[in-house]
Amino acid sequence: MFIHKSYIIETLTNTHVGSGDTSFGTVDNLIQKDPVTSLPMFHSSSIKGAIKEHMENNKNAVISEADLNLIFGEREDKPGVVKFYDARLLTLPLRSTRRVSYQCTSPETVLDYLKTIETFKTARGLESLKKFFNDLKSEFGDKEFLVFNDDANNEKYLEIEDYGENKKYPIADPSINGLVSQYMGVDINNLAVFTDEIFYRICKESLPVIARNKIGDDGTSENLFYEEVLPRRSRLWFMLGFDRNIPVNSQFETKLTFDLIQMGANASIGYGVTRIRLTGGGV
């Protein structure tokens, strides 16, 4: 029997967890994406590898080699006692005319997250949050996105990532503000909810692509290539499963949510610095 806990990963710098794929000449290095929705994700093996490397490189007297072997496994026939799950996109920061950026998502993106953690654990307030995002589906009309602050009613035109048809959605249940912060790590006043179709299109076609230049040993340019990144301040969610019958050193979870953990490639140029935080415990 496992205790499941859910976590939010926030990218503090641009992050490239590569898939090994190209877009047939346009982008040389693509990030990992869900094969069904095309939304960015980190495979569980990538998360486990990054956290394991961090723990091994930052060991202290409290977390021993035996602890790490117990958590991550020693070999193929002796796996670790902690289950690692895929991390899936929750919100994506997009440029705005009214502020630097909004944290953007869609109803189905959030509902998939809420339904999954509800399946694996008991958490308070999920029914209210699920109802809130379900109700949003019928509120778009001819609008492209909804916001929850006064930007939509401001005299200056609000546009997010070239989309401008929007409206303010009033929140009747005051508990929603706290629940969005607790489970999504976002201030609802900085949240924008797009239709599912538009949000999926943005994630599939409009993620940042950065030109990189490979320099040879003699200091000259060898190759210009293009790399897709998940932008800083993106948020993904994932779960860990802990075996009830095999206690894990509590310092593992302390370090997990206290340290900054590097994920993906290009650590030497500051890519992939992330912060992980727990979202409401687990049962």
C-alpha positions, 0 to 999 in steps of 0.5 A: 500500500502506498501513500501518494503525495502531489508536488508542483515543479516551478521552473525558475530558469528556462528548462530543456528536458529533451525528447531527442526529437527534431521538428524536421529541420525547424527545431533541432532539439524538442522538449518532452511532450505528452504524445496525446495532448502535445502538452509539455511534460517531464518523463518520470525517468527524467525526474527520478534521474535529476533528483537522484543526481542532486541527492547524490551530489549533495549528500550529508550525514543525515542522508546516507548511501543506504538511504539513497539505495533504498529510495532510488534502488541499487540495481534492476532487480532491486528497485527503489521503494519510492514511485516516481510519476510523470510531471505534466504541465499545469500553467504556462507563463504567457506575455501580456499587454497589461502585466509582464505575464499571466499564468495560463492554463485551460479547464481540461488541463486543470481537471486532469490534474485534479481528477488524477490526484483525487484518484490517488489520494484524499485532498480537501477542497477538490470538489469545489475546485473541480466544479469551478473549472468545469463551470468555466467550460460554458462561460467562454462563449465567443471569448478566447480566455477568462481572467479573474481580476479587473484587467478585462474591464480596464480601458486599455486593451488586454491581450495575451500572446496575441489573443485578445477576446476575453472577459472577467469571470466573477468568483462567487465562492471566496474559498476558490482563491485559496484553493487555486493557490494551494493546489496550483501555486498561482495567485488567481489574480494572475491566472488566465484560463484559455479554451482547451483548443487554444491552449493546446495550440499554444503549447504545440506551436508557440513555445520559445525556441532559442538559437544556440551556437556550438563553439569549437575548440579553436573558438570558432562557430561550428554549428548554429542550432535551435532549441525548444525550451519550457520558459521560466515560471512554468508549473508542472505537477507530479506525484511520488508514492511512498510504501507505507511499510518501508519508512523513508528518511524524512530528510529526503522530502525536506531536501526535495522541497527546500533545495533548488534542483536542476533538471534537464540539459545545459546546467552550465548555462543556467538552464533547468533550475527548479523549485519543488513544493508539496501540494496539500499532503497525501493519504 
